[in-house]
């Protein structure tokens, strides 16, 4: 302990709102700076995060442990992998993004099983456009950024627009997503 104290040149104090935040901050700083005297908190794991690739026409949400800077949107890190998986399941019900890992979604003969079960919006269908799919990914981004008010107003406007087009099935889906 005396050796460590004798080598201190300066230190910073960072306030956090909760104990959980402080543990996450400490762990991330440990990984970044790898202090010589604190070996008990070092491990090879990283916190999981969500990745939404914007380089694809039809991006999907995936859990990653080591996000790379490739133009994707990263949400997180999340302190609990189990809670993150629950969040992904809930998000998949609300925002039916594609779940398949195929690189070329448009070159298949028929829509996937997830589309047939109502779990996917169906980018594999010929009538699905990247612009229509992008609206859904924009909603996911608003959701994970905590901008619920803006998301609510967008969904309400889309629901009213669908009802005016007499597309009541789409209006009901949007109503359910809003609820």
C-alpha positions, 0 to 999 in steps of 0.5 A: 500500500505504501508503494502505491501511495508513494507513486501517486502523482494526481487523482480525479474524483468522478461522481455517479448517481448510483452504485451500479454506475460507479461499478460500471465506471470503475470496471471500464476504467480498469479495462482502459488504464489497466492499473498496476496495483489493482489486479483483482478487478481485471478480467477478459470479459467486456460488457455486452452491447447492442449493435445496429448495423447501418451499412446494410439496407436491412440491419438487425439488432445483435448482441456484441461484446467487442463493438468495432467502429464500422459505422454501426450504432452501438447501444450500451454497454449493459451490465447484465447479459441476461437483462439484455437478452430479455430486452432484445426479446421485448424489442423484437416483439415491439419492433419486428426487425429481421433476425436472420443472418443472411447477408443478401435478404432479397435473394430468396424464394419466399419470406422466412418463417419469422415473417410468416409467424409475425415476428419479422416485418419481412425484408425478404418480401419483394414489396419491402423497401429499404426506406420502409425498413429504415423507418422501423430502425429509426424507431428502434434507435429512438427507443434505445436512446430514451426518446419515448416522447418523440417515438410516441408522436411518430407512432401516433402520426403513422397510426393516424395516417394508416387509418386514413388510408383504411389500412386498419391492420397496420394501424392496429399494429402501430396502436399495439406497439404504442401501447 
